[in-house]
Amino acid sequence: PYGIQFGDSLFAKRVNFLDMNIYLDDSNRIEYSLFKKETDARLYLQTQSFHPKHVFRSVVFSQMIRVIQRNSKDSTCVEDLNQLKEDLARSGHSERSLDLIEPRAVQRAIENDLYDNVSQHSKDDTPRTLR
């Protein structure tokens, strides 16, 4: 009886939309996780290329934030972050640099959630919760 609806289209309990997999869990709560196409080679900017160092850090930082924001469950978030770190390591990023950037990305994602919830709350006075 339950499903996900976009406009006039009714889908099953799971639908891929852009880079997200949106689904209903066993309690029919909306959950989401990062969606990766089968054809995604997960290749990132090679660290041997001639770019300023801050570009490499920014790619890692922004991709980690993206992964965190695209997961409603900690378990899938951890899996996707570990996969991202493996992919980035194949592109030449050191494990040490990835481990240094990850806590900053997590902190920024939390701050973004807090800001979004406070900002939205001030607009409509509806209570918000953090994931």
N, C-alpha and C positions, 0 to 999 in steps of 0.2 A: 503493500500500500504506500510505501514511502519511496521517494526518489528525488533526484536533483533536477530542478527545472530552470532552464534559461529561456525566457520568452515563452513561446508556445511549445517548445520542445521539452519532453520529459525523458530523462536518462535513467539508467539504473542507479545503483548506489555508489557508483564511481564514475568520474569523468576527468579527462585530462584537458586543462584549459591553460593555454600559454605554457609557462614553465611550472605549473602546479598540477598535482593530482588531488582533486577534491573528492572526498568520499564521506559516506555516513558510516559511523562505527556501529557496533552491536547495539548501542543504546540510541541509535539514530541521531547522534550529535555530529555536527559537521566538523571534520578533521581535514587536514591538508598536509601534503608532503611535496618535496621537490620532484618534478617530473623531468626525466631525461629521455630524449628520443633514442631509439636503438642505433640510429646513424650518427649520434653525437660522438665524435672521436675524443672529446675532452682534452683537447690540446690547448696549451696556454703559451703565452709569450716566453720564448726561450731566454734563459738568463745570460746566454752567451751573445745575445743580440746587442747592438749598440744603442741602448736607451739609457737615460739617466736612472740611477738606482731607485729613486723614489717611485718611478713608474712600476717597477717590479713589486715593490711593497704595496702600492695602491691596488694592483691587480689582485694580489692575495687578500688584502683587507676587504675589498669590495665583494669578492667572490665568497668569502667566509660570511660576511653579513647577509648576502643573498641566500646562502644555504640556511642560515639560522632563521631568517624571516620566512622562508618557504616551508617550514616544518612546525606543525602544531604539537608534536610529541617529541620529548627529549630523546627517546630511543632512535627514532628515524633521523633526528638532527645529528646525533653522534655518528651514526653510520655514514650519513652523507658528508659530514666534515672529515671523517677518516678517509673516505673515498677521494674527496677533493685534495687532501694533503698528499695522498699517493699520486694523484694525477699531476699535481704541482711539482712533486719531487722528480717525476719523469721529465719535467720541463727544466730541471736544473736547480730548483729551489732546495735549499738545505733544510733538513729536519729542524735544526736549531732555529732558523729564521721563521719557519712556519709555527713552531711552538711559542715563539716570542710574540707573534702577531695575533694568534688565536684569542688569548684573553682580552686583548684590546677590542677585537671584533665582537666578542660576546658582550663586553661592556657597552659598546656603542649600540648594539642591537637592543639591549635592555633600555638604554637611555632613549632610543627612538620610540620604543613601545610606550615608555612613560610619557614622553612628550606628546605622542599621538593620542593617548588616552586622556591626558589632561586637556589638550587642545580641543578634542571632540567633546569632552564633558562640559567645557565652558560654553560650547555652542548650543547644546540642547538639554543640559541638566540631567541627562540619563546616566546612571552609574555605569562605569566600565570596569572590567576586570582584566588583569594581566594573565597571560598564559603561563 
